[in-house]
């Protein structure tokens, strides 16, 4: 998820909006006027895919965390 978040941040910085807001605008058709531009069409397609992948992984993470105790999930390596 962290790698996906870093990629999302690049698009957020480039376009000046959070991924959540971008996705809502895109899926509601508010960004259709940008379809005629190759760069934004390509960027928006990639951004959407990365965001949807992040959403699926976040949902899976939340589900797994809800099924077990956090303490048993935590990776802990004692320092010696």
C-alpha atoms as one frame of an Amber mdcrd trajectory, in Angstrom:
protein
   0.000   0.000   0.000   2.852   2.385   0.725   4.221   2.091  -2.819   0.760
   2.845  -4.203   0.441   5.819  -1.859   3.752   7.203  -3.119   2.519   6.918
  -6.705  -0.768   8.584  -5.781   1.160  11.430  -4.165   2.937  12.149  -7.448
  -0.388  12.658  -9.220  -1.791  14.646  -6.297   1.184  16.993  -6.427   1.022
  17.296 -10.215  -2.696  18.099 -10.358  -3.194  19.730  -6.942  -6.050  17.568
  -5.659  -6.298  14.554  -3.392  -6.867  11.177  -5.015 -10.204  10.733  -3.272
 -11.489  14.001  -4.747 -10.053  13.206  -8.175 -11.714   9.780  -8.185 -15.095
  11.185  -7.153 -14.926  13.824  -9.896 -13.762  11.333 -12.512 -16.394   8.713
 -11.753 -19.161  11.332 -11.731 -18.147  12.583 -15.187 -16.883  15.976 -14.069
 -13.520  15.513 -15.813 -14.765  14.392 -19.237 -13.529  17.600 -20.880  -9.954
  16.399 -20.272 -10.507  13.262 -22.387  -9.353  15.079 -25.513  -5.853  15.641
 -24.118  -3.474  12.685 -24.425  -1.439  13.495 -21.310  -4.361  13.911 -18.944
  -6.237  10.964 -20.432  -3.205   8.733 -19.852  -2.480  10.178 -16.398  -6.113
   9.962 -15.321  -6.377   6.357 -16.463  -3.253   5.367 -14.532  -4.232   7.435
 -11.496  -7.679   5.820 -11.439  -6.165   2.337 -11.665  -3.672   2.973  -8.901
  -6.371   4.466  -6.676  -8.748   1.545  -7.262  -5.957  -0.917  -6.476  -5.168
   1.030  -3.294  -8.861   0.981  -2.305  -9.073  -2.801  -2.755  -5.919  -3.381
  -0.730  -7.079  -0.989   1.997 -10.417  -2.819   2.234  -8.633  -6.181   2.440
  -6.325  -4.815   5.138  -9.221  -3.471   7.216 -11.074  -6.776   6.858  -8.046
  -8.815   7.922  -7.364  -6.516  10.831 -10.969  -6.850  11.967 -10.713 -10.632
  11.933  -7.799 -10.800  14.331  -6.320  -8.980  17.228  -3.870  -6.225  16.316
  -1.263  -7.532  18.735  -1.142 -10.866  16.893  -0.755  -9.095  13.539   1.988
  -6.727  14.628   5.445  -7.568  13.325   7.733  -7.087  16.238  11.443  -7.657
  16.171  13.190  -6.994  19.449  16.421  -5.077  19.280  19.332  -6.730  20.999
